[in-house]
Amino acid sequence: MSVNWMELSGLYEKYVKWVSSNPSALGDVETAAKWLSYFVAGKINKSSAVSELVYSLSNLLVFYNDRIIERAKGSVPCGDTGPVARRVKIILTTLEYCEVFIELSAQKLWGSRGRWFVIVVVQTVKCIGRLILTLFCRNNIVKNPPIPALNRSALEQPAKDNASFQTEGPTVVLKRSGRVMRKVEGAPPIVARNWKPLKHEPGVQIVQYEGRFIRTAELMYIVKPLVHLACIRRFGMQSWKSYLVPMAIDVASLRIYYKNREDLSKEQKAELSRRCVAMLLYLLRSPFYDQYSKEKIAGLLTRIGNNVPLTGTITGLLRSYIPHWQETYFYMWSS
């Protein structure tokens, strides 16, 4: 038994060494594994669960490999305020990648009641985790997923030979005034200065000490999934109340953010833009999809397939898959 364990330990060490040394080649393998999930769909029996399993495992593989590369490069994920925030982000990211597979598995094993029980548990855990990050760890806007994919190409770029001639050195924000100041060790020589107002570098964490509006808007976004589930329990999935209430919460949260957009960092603005784009998913959610979008999307795909050469097969596949995707993925709480 000890010999087998030593062999496995040796293989793992070789794997860690290979991952740390070959991030580019590793990316090709990860992409192939992710595309495999799309080809599996519809090809074998119970393909939905199998496809989601492959997709979840591919995402977890990328996530784990990113952590190996981080340790090898000595990089620290941006925005972490301590070990508690780090652990919470890992749990939330893992749930984000496995959420659909867990739900489909619950549906297969325990039926509709088991599925909804698992949905409530998962969304409650995600809500609690996001509240911890927002209220106690000072993560003003929680990304989706909380730990994004690692920018491996940036880690591979060699550092500049003379860092003292960088025009934008490390900066800090004064707590009361919010003024941006360059640290002493980050000040370039006079000949290299541009005398423009300072801005925070992309990799520097910004902590909003007086940004109550951020907490208000973020709390609205965090509790939205649970509010939506409560509306479904009260009014049903096809009710317009279950559709409009979470939409109103989304719009109100985004409106608060955009009224104070100048106070957000570059990364926070990027997450805000992602949430705005995610609002388009409401076009594919019931009951709007069933009453308005379904026929228009099918008609558009039919016209494209009939008038654009070599697109008939693709549009036909899309028409057959969209109802399945709409039923499986386009929930209010998934974004």
C-alpha positions as a Markdown table, in Angstrom:
| # | Residue | x | y | z |
|---|---|---|---|---|
| 1 | Met | 0.0 | 0.0 | 0.0 |
| 2 | Ser | 2.8 | 2.4 | 0.9 |
| 3 | Val | 4.5 | 1.6 | -2.4 |
| 4 | Asn | 1.4 | 2.5 | -4.4 |
| 5 | Trp | 1.0 | 5.7 | -2.4 |
| 6 | Met | 4.6 | 6.7 | -3.1 |
| 7 | Glu | 4.1 | 6.0 | -6.8 |
| 8 | Leu | 1.0 | 8.2 | -6.8 |
| 9 | Ser | 2.8 | 10.9 | -4.9 |
| 10 | Gly | 5.6 | 10.8 | -7.5 |
| 11 | Leu | 3.2 | 11.0 | -10.3 |
| 12 | Tyr | 1.5 | 14.0 | -8.7 |
| 13 | Glu | 4.8 | 15.8 | -8.2 |
| 14 | Lys | 5.6 | 15.2 | -11.9 |
| 15 | Tyr | 2.2 | 16.5 | -12.9 |
| 16 | Val | 2.7 | 19.7 | -10.8 |
| 17 | Lys | 6.1 | 20.2 | -12.3 |
| 18 | Trp | 4.8 | 19.8 | -15.8 |
| 19 | Val | 1.8 | 22.1 | -15.2 |
| 20 | Ser | 4.1 | 24.8 | -13.8 |
| 21 | Ser | 6.5 | 24.5 | -16.7 |
| 22 | Asn | 4.0 | 24.2 | -19.6 |
| 23 | Pro | 1.0 | 26.6 | -19.1 |
| 24 | Ser | 0.5 | 27.1 | -22.8 |
| 25 | Ala | 0.3 | 23.5 | -23.7 |
| 26 | Leu | -1.9 | 22.9 | -20.7 |
| 27 | Gly | -4.4 | 25.4 | -22.1 |
| 28 | Asp | -4.8 | 23.4 | -25.2 |
| 29 | Val | -5.6 | 20.2 | -23.2 |
| 30 | Glu | -8.1 | 22.1 | -21.1 |
| 31 | Thr | -9.8 | 23.6 | -24.1 |
| 32 | Ala | -10.1 | 20.2 | -25.7 |
| 33 | Ala | -11.7 | 18.8 | -22.5 |
| 34 | Lys | -14.2 | 21.7 | -22.4 |
| 35 | Trp | -15.2 | 21.2 | -26.1 |
| 36 | Leu | -15.7 | 17.5 | -25.4 |
| 37 | Ser | -18.7 | 18.4 | -23.2 |
| 38 | Tyr | -20.4 | 20.1 | -26.2 |
| 39 | Phe | -19.9 | 17.0 | -28.4 |
| 40 | Val | -21.1 | 14.7 | -25.8 |
| 41 | Ala | -24.5 | 16.5 | -25.5 |
| 42 | Gly | -27.2 | 14.6 | -27.4 |
| 43 | Lys | -24.9 | 11.7 | -28.4 |
| 44 | Ile | -25.4 | 9.2 | -25.6 |
| 45 | Asn | -28.2 | 8.3 | -23.2 |
| 46 | Lys | -28.7 | 10.7 | -20.3 |
| 47 | Ser | -26.3 | 13.1 | -22.1 |
| 48 | Ser | -27.3 | 16.2 | -20.2 |
| 49 | Ala | -25.9 | 15.0 | -16.9 |
| 50 | Val | -22.8 | 13.5 | -18.6 |
| 51 | Ser | -22.2 | 16.6 | -20.6 |
| 52 | Glu | -22.5 | 18.8 | -17.5 |
| 53 | Leu | -20.1 | 16.4 | -15.6 |
| 54 | Val | -17.5 | 16.7 | -18.3 |
| 55 | Tyr | -18.0 | 20.5 | -18.4 |
| 56 | Ser | -17.7 | 20.8 | -14.6 |
| 57 | Leu | -14.7 | 18.6 | -14.4 |
| 58 | Ser | -13.0 | 20.6 | -17.2 |
| 59 | Asn | -13.6 | 23.9 | -15.3 |
| 60 | Leu | -12.4 | 22.3 | -12.0 |
| 61 | Leu | -9.3 | 21.1 | -13.8 |
| 62 | Val | -8.6 | 24.6 | -15.1 |
| 63 | Phe | -9.3 | 26.0 | -11.6 |
| 64 | Tyr | -6.9 | 23.6 | -9.9 |
| 65 | Asn | -4.2 | 24.1 | -12.5 |
| 66 | Asp | -4.4 | 27.8 | -12.0 |
| 67 | Arg | -3.7 | 27.4 | -8.3 |
| 68 | Ile | -0.7 | 25.2 | -9.1 |
| 69 | Ile | 0.7 | 27.9 | -11.5 |
| 70 | Glu | 0.0 | 30.6 | -8.9 |
| 71 | Arg | 2.0 | 28.8 | -6.3 |
| 72 | Ala | 4.8 | 28.2 | -8.7 |
| 73 | Lys | 4.9 | 31.8 | -9.8 |
| 74 | Gly | 4.4 | 33.2 | -6.3 |
| 75 | Ser | 1.3 | 35.1 | -7.4 |
| 76 | Val | -1.5 | 36.1 | -5.0 |
| 77 | Pro | -5.1 | 36.4 | -6.4 |
| 78 | Cys | -6.2 | 40.0 | -6.5 |
| 79 | Gly | -8.7 | 41.2 | -4.0 |
| 80 | Asp | -8.2 | 38.6 | -1.2 |
| 81 | Thr | -8.2 | 40.1 | 2.3 |
| 82 | Gly | -7.2 | 37.0 | 4.2 |
| 83 | Pro | -7.6 | 33.2 | 4.5 |
| 84 | Val | -11.3 | 33.4 | 5.3 |
| 85 | Ala | -12.0 | 35.3 | 2.0 |
| 86 | Arg | -9.8 | 32.9 | 0.1 |
| 87 | Arg | -11.7 | 29.8 | 1.4 |
| 88 | Val | -15.1 | 31.3 | 0.8 |
| 89 | Lys | -14.1 | 32.2 | -2.8 |
| 90 | Ile | -12.9 | 28.7 | -3.4 |
| 91 | Ile | -16.2 | 27.2 | -2.2 |
| 92 | Leu | -18.3 | 29.7 | -4.2 |
| 93 | Thr | -16.2 | 29.1 | -7.4 |
| 94 | Thr | -16.5 | 25.4 | -7.0 |
| 95 | Leu | -20.3 | 25.7 | -6.6 |
| 96 | Glu | -20.5 | 27.9 | -9.6 |
| 97 | Tyr | -18.8 | 25.3 | -11.8 |
| 98 | Cys | -20.7 | 22.4 | -10.5 |
| 99 | Glu | -24.1 | 24.0 | -9.9 |
| 100 | Val | -25.9 | 22.7 | -13.0 |
| 101 | Phe | -24.5 | 19.2 | -12.7 |
| 102 | Ile | -25.6 | 19.0 | -9.0 |
| 103 | Glu | -29.1 | 20.1 | -10.0 |
| 104 | Leu | -29.4 | 17.6 | -12.9 |
| 105 | Ser | -28.1 | 14.8 | -10.7 |
| 106 | Ala | -30.7 | 15.7 | -8.0 |
| 107 | Gln | -33.4 | 15.6 | -10.6 |
| 108 | Lys | -32.3 | 12.1 | -11.8 |
| 109 | Leu | -32.0 | 10.7 | -8.2 |
| 110 | Trp | -34.8 | 12.3 | -6.3 |
| 111 | Gly | -37.2 | 13.9 | -8.8 |
| 112 | Ser | -38.6 | 17.4 | -8.8 |
| 113 | Arg | -38.8 | 17.8 | -5.0 |
| 114 | Gly | -35.2 | 16.8 | -4.6 |
| 115 | Arg | -34.1 | 19.1 | -7.4 |
| 116 | Trp | -35.8 | 22.1 | -5.8 |
| 117 | Phe | -34.4 | 21.2 | -2.4 |
| 118 | Val | -30.9 | 21.1 | -3.8 |
| 119 | Ile | -31.5 | 24.5 | -5.6 |
| 120 | Val | -32.5 | 26.2 | -2.4 |
| 121 | Val | -29.5 | 24.7 | -0.5 |
| 122 | Val | -27.0 | 25.7 | -3.1 |
| 123 | Gln | -28.4 | 29.3 | -3.5 |
| 124 | Thr | -28.5 | 29.7 | 0.3 |
| 125 | Val | -24.9 | 28.7 | 0.6 |
| 126 | Lys | -23.9 | 31.1 | -2.3 |
| 127 | Cys | -25.9 | 33.9 | -0.7 |
| 128 | Ile | -24.2 | 33.4 | 2.7 |
| 129 | Gly | -20.8 | 33.2 | 1.1 |
| 130 | Arg | -21.3 | 36.4 | -0.8 |
| 131 | Leu | -22.6 | 38.1 | 2.3 |
| 132 | Ile | -19.4 | 37.1 | 4.1 |
| 133 | Leu | -17.3 | 38.5 | 1.4 |
| 134 | Thr | -19.3 | 41.8 | 1.2 |
| 135 | Leu | -19.9 | 42.5 | 4.8 |
| 136 | Phe | -16.8 | 41.1 | 6.6 |
| 137 | Cys | -14.1 | 40.8 | 4.0 |
| 138 | Arg | -14.6 | 44.1 | 2.3 |
| 139 | Asn | -15.0 | 42.7 | -1.2 |
| 140 | Asn | -17.3 | 45.4 | -2.5 |
| 141 | Ile | -18.4 | 43.7 | -5.7 |
| 142 | Val | -18.1 | 39.9 | -5.8 |
| 143 | Lys | -17.1 | 38.6 | -9.3 |
| 144 | Asn | -18.8 | 35.7 | -11.0 |
| 145 | Pro | -17.0 | 33.3 | -10.5 |
| 146 | Pro | -15.4 | 34.9 | -7.4 |
| 147 | Ile | -12.0 | 33.5 | -8.5 |
| 148 | Pro | -11.7 | 34.1 | -12.3 |
| 149 | Ala | -9.5 | 32.2 | -14.6 |
| 150 | Leu | -5.8 | 33.1 | -14.2 |
| 151 | Asn | -4.2 | 35.3 | -16.8 |
| 152 | Arg | -1.4 | 33.0 | -17.5 |
| 153 | Ser | 0.1 | 35.0 | -20.3 |
| 154 | Ala | 0.6 | 37.9 | -17.9 |
| 155 | Leu | 2.5 | 35.7 | -15.5 |
| 156 | Glu | 4.8 | 34.5 | -18.3 |
| 157 | Gln | 5.8 | 38.0 | -19.3 |
| 158 | Pro | 9.3 | 38.9 | -18.0 |
| 159 | Ala | 9.5 | 41.8 | -15.6 |
| 160 | Lys | 11.0 | 45.1 | -16.9 |
| 161 | Asp | 14.7 | 45.5 | -16.3 |
| 162 | Asn | 14.4 | 48.9 | -14.7 |
| 163 | Ala | 11.2 | 49.1 | -12.7 |
| 164 | Ser | 12.1 | 52.5 | -11.4 |
| 165 | Phe | 11.3 | 54.0 | -14.8 |
| 166 | Gln | 7.6 | 52.8 | -14.8 |
| 167 | Thr | 5.4 | 55.8 | -15.2 |
| 168 | Glu | 2.7 | 54.3 | -12.9 |
| 169 | Gly | 4.1 | 53.0 | -9.6 |
| 170 | Pro | 2.3 | 51.4 | -6.7 |
| 171 | Thr | -0.4 | 53.7 | -5.3 |
| 172 | Val | -2.5 | 54.0 | -2.2 |
| 173 | Val | -5.9 | 55.7 | -1.4 |
| 174 | Leu | -6.2 | 58.0 | 1.5 |
| 175 | Lys | -9.0 | 56.9 | 3.8 |
| 176 | Arg | -10.8 | 60.1 | 4.3 |
| 177 | Ser | -10.3 | 62.2 | 1.2 |
| 178 | Gly | -10.0 | 59.2 | -1.2 |
| 179 | Arg | -7.1 | 60.9 | -2.9 |
| 180 | Val | -4.7 | 58.7 | -4.8 |
| 181 | Met | -1.1 | 59.0 | -3.8 |
| 182 | Arg | 2.0 | 57.3 | -5.1 |
| 183 | Lys | 4.2 | 55.4 | -2.6 |
| 184 | Val | 7.8 | 56.7 | -2.1 |
| 185 | Glu | 9.4 | 53.6 | -3.5 |
| 186 | Gly | 7.1 | 53.8 | -6.6 |
| 187 | Ala | 8.1 | 57.3 | -7.6 |
| 188 | Pro | 9.9 | 57.4 | -11.0 |
| 189 | Pro | 12.7 | 60.0 | -11.7 |
| 190 | Ile | 11.7 | 63.5 | -12.8 |
| 191 | Val | 12.6 | 62.8 | -16.5 |
| 192 | Ala | 10.2 | 59.8 | -16.6 |
| 193 | Arg | 7.2 | 61.6 | -15.0 |
| 194 | Asn | 4.1 | 62.7 | -17.0 |
| 195 | Trp | 2.6 | 64.9 | -14.2 |
| 196 | Lys | -0.9 | 63.5 | -14.9 |
| 197 | Pro | -3.4 | 62.7 | -12.1 |
| 198 | Leu | -2.7 | 59.3 | -10.6 |
| 199 | Lys | -4.9 | 56.3 | -11.1 |
| 200 | His | -4.9 | 52.9 | -9.4 |
| 201 | Glu | -3.1 | 50.2 | -11.2 |
| 202 | Pro | -5.3 | 47.3 | -12.4 |
| 203 | Gly | -3.7 | 44.8 | -10.0 |
| 204 | Val | -4.1 | 47.0 | -6.9 |
| 205 | Gln | -7.0 | 46.4 | -4.6 |
| 206 | Ile | -9.3 | 49.4 | -3.9 |
| 207 | Val | -11.1 | 49.3 | -0.6 |
| 208 | Gln | -14.2 | 51.6 | -0.4 |
| 209 | Tyr | -14.3 | 52.8 | 3.3 |
| 210 | Glu | -17.3 | 55.0 | 2.8 |
| 211 | Gly | -19.0 | 53.3 | -0.2 |
| 212 | Arg | -22.3 | 52.5 | 1.4 |
| 213 | Phe | -24.0 | 52.6 | -1.9 |
| 214 | Ile | -21.8 | 49.7 | -3.1 |
| 215 | Arg | -23.0 | 47.6 | -0.2 |
| 216 | Thr | -26.6 | 48.5 | -0.8 |
| 217 | Ala | -26.5 | 47.6 | -4.4 |
| 218 | Glu | -24.5 | 44.5 | -3.8 |
| 219 | Leu | -26.8 | 43.2 | -1.1 |
| 220 | Met | -29.7 | 43.6 | -3.5 |
| 221 | Tyr | -27.9 | 41.6 | -6.1 |
| 222 | Ile | -26.9 | 38.9 | -3.5 |
| 223 | Val | -30.4 | 38.3 | -2.1 |
| 224 | Lys | -32.1 | 38.4 | -5.6 |
| 225 | Pro | -31.8 | 34.6 | -6.1 |
| 226 | Leu | -33.6 | 33.8 | -2.8 |
| 227 | Val | -36.2 | 36.4 | -3.5 |
| 228 | His | -36.8 | 34.8 | -6.9 |
| 229 | Leu | -37.1 | 31.4 | -5.3 |
| 230 | Ala | -39.6 | 32.7 | -2.8 |
| 231 | Cys | -41.7 | 34.2 | -5.6 |
| 232 | Ile | -41.6 | 30.9 | -7.5 |
| 233 | Arg | -42.8 | 29.2 | -4.3 |
| 234 | Arg | -45.6 | 31.7 | -3.9 |
| 235 | Phe | -46.7 | 32.5 | -7.5 |
| 236 | Gly | -45.2 | 29.7 | -9.6 |
| 237 | Met | -42.5 | 29.5 | -12.3 |
| 238 | Gln | -44.8 | 30.9 | -15.1 |
| 239 | Ser | -46.0 | 33.9 | -13.2 |
| 240 | Trp | -45.1 | 37.4 | -14.3 |
| 241 | Lys | -44.6 | 38.3 | -10.7 |
| 242 | Ser | -41.8 | 35.8 | -10.4 |
| 243 | Tyr | -40.3 | 37.3 | -13.6 |
| 244 | Leu | -40.6 | 41.0 | -12.8 |
| 245 | Val | -39.6 | 41.1 | -9.2 |
| 246 | Pro | -36.0 | 39.8 | -9.7 |
| 247 | Met | -35.7 | 41.9 | -12.8 |
| 248 | Ala | -36.7 | 45.0 | -10.8 |
| 249 | Ile | -34.1 | 44.1 | -8.2 |
| 250 | Asp | -31.4 | 43.8 | -10.9 |
| 251 | Val | -32.4 | 47.1 | -12.5 |
| 252 | Ala | -32.4 | 48.9 | -9.1 |
| 253 | Ser | -29.0 | 47.5 | -8.2 |
| 254 | Leu | -27.4 | 48.5 | -11.6 |
| 255 | Arg | -29.0 | 51.9 | -11.3 |
| 256 | Ile | -27.3 | 52.5 | -8.0 |
| 257 | Tyr | -24.0 | 51.4 | -9.3 |
| 258 | Tyr | -24.2 | 53.5 | -12.4 |
| 259 | Lys | -25.1 | 56.6 | -10.5 |
| 260 | Asn | -21.8 | 56.2 | -8.6 |
| 261 | Arg | -19.8 | 54.7 | -11.4 |
| 262 | Glu | -16.9 | 57.2 | -11.1 |
| 263 | Asp | -16.1 | 55.7 | -7.6 |
| 264 | Leu | -15.6 | 52.2 | -9.0 |
| 265 | Ser | -12.3 | 50.6 | -9.9 |
| 266 | Lys | -11.5 | 49.2 | -13.4 |
| 267 | Glu | -12.2 | 45.6 | -12.2 |
| 268 | Gln | -15.5 | 46.7 | -10.6 |
| 269 | Lys | -16.6 | 48.4 | -13.8 |
| 270 | Ala | -15.8 | 45.3 | -15.8 |
| 271 | Glu | -18.0 | 43.2 | -13.4 |
| 272 | Leu | -20.7 | 45.8 | -13.7 |
| 273 | Ser | -20.6 | 45.5 | -17.5 |
| 274 | Arg | -20.9 | 41.8 | -17.3 |
| 275 | Arg | -24.0 | 42.1 | -15.2 |
| 276 | Cys | -25.5 | 44.5 | -17.7 |
| 277 | Val | -24.9 | 42.0 | -20.5 |
| 278 | Ala | -26.4 | 39.3 | -18.3 |
| 279 | Met | -29.7 | 41.2 | -18.3 |
| 280 | Leu | -30.2 | 40.0 | -21.9 |
| 281 | Leu | -30.8 | 36.5 | -20.5 |
| 282 | Tyr | -34.2 | 37.8 | -19.4 |
| 283 | Leu | -35.2 | 37.5 | -23.1 |
| 284 | Leu | -34.7 | 33.7 | -22.7 |
| 285 | Arg | -36.5 | 33.2 | -19.4 |
| 286 | Ser | -40.0 | 32.2 | -18.8 |
| 287 | Pro | -42.7 | 33.4 | -19.2 |
| 288 | Phe | -41.3 | 36.0 | -21.6 |
| 289 | Tyr | -39.6 | 33.4 | -23.7 |
| 290 | Asp | -42.7 | 31.2 | -24.0 |
| 291 | Gln | -44.9 | 34.1 | -25.0 |
| 292 | Tyr | -42.7 | 36.3 | -27.1 |
| 293 | Ser | -39.1 | 35.2 | -27.7 |
| 294 | Lys | -39.6 | 31.6 | -28.7 |
| 295 | Glu | -41.3 | 32.1 | -32.0 |
| 296 | Lys | -39.2 | 35.1 | -33.0 |
| 297 | Ile | -35.9 | 33.3 | -32.3 |
| 298 | Ala | -37.1 | 30.2 | -34.2 |
| 299 | Gly | -38.3 | 32.4 | -37.1 |
| 300 | Leu | -34.9 | 34.2 | -37.2 |
| 301 | Leu | -33.0 | 31.0 | -37.3 |
| 302 | Thr | -35.2 | 29.6 | -40.0 |
| 303 | Arg | -34.7 | 32.7 | -42.2 |
| 304 | Ile | -30.9 | 32.5 | -41.7 |
| 305 | Gly | -30.8 | 28.8 | -42.6 |
| 306 | Asn | -32.9 | 29.3 | -45.7 |
| 307 | Asn | -31.1 | 32.4 | -47.0 |
| 308 | Val | -27.5 | 32.1 | -45.9 |
| 309 | Pro | -25.5 | 29.3 | -47.6 |
| 310 | Leu | -24.0 | 26.5 | -45.4 |
| 311 | Thr | -25.9 | 27.5 | -42.3 |
| 312 | Gly | -28.9 | 25.3 | -42.5 |
| 313 | Thr | -27.4 | 22.5 | -40.4 |
| 314 | Ile | -26.1 | 24.8 | -37.7 |
| 315 | Thr | -29.4 | 26.7 | -37.4 |
| 316 | Gly | -31.3 | 23.4 | -37.3 |
| 317 | Leu | -29.2 | 22.2 | -34.4 |
| 318 | Leu | -29.7 | 25.5 | -32.6 |
| 319 | Arg | -33.4 | 25.3 | -33.0 |
| 320 | Ser | -33.4 | 21.8 | -31.5 |
| 321 | Tyr | -31.1 | 22.7 | -28.6 |
| 322 | Ile | -32.5 | 26.1 | -27.6 |
| 323 | Pro | -35.6 | 24.6 | -25.8 |
| 324 | His | -33.3 | 22.3 | -23.8 |
| 325 | Trp | -30.9 | 25.1 | -23.0 |
| 326 | Gln | -33.8 | 27.4 | -22.0 |
| 327 | Glu | -35.2 | 24.7 | -19.6 |
| 328 | Thr | -31.8 | 23.8 | -18.1 |
| 329 | Tyr | -29.8 | 27.0 | -17.9 |
| 330 | Phe | -31.8 | 30.2 | -18.1 |
| 331 | Tyr | -32.9 | 30.7 | -14.5 |
| 332 | Met | -33.0 | 34.0 | -12.8 |
| 333 | Trp | -30.6 | 32.9 | -10.1 |
| 334 | Ser | -27.9 | 31.5 | -12.4 |
| 335 | Ser | -26.4 | 34.9 | -13.2 |
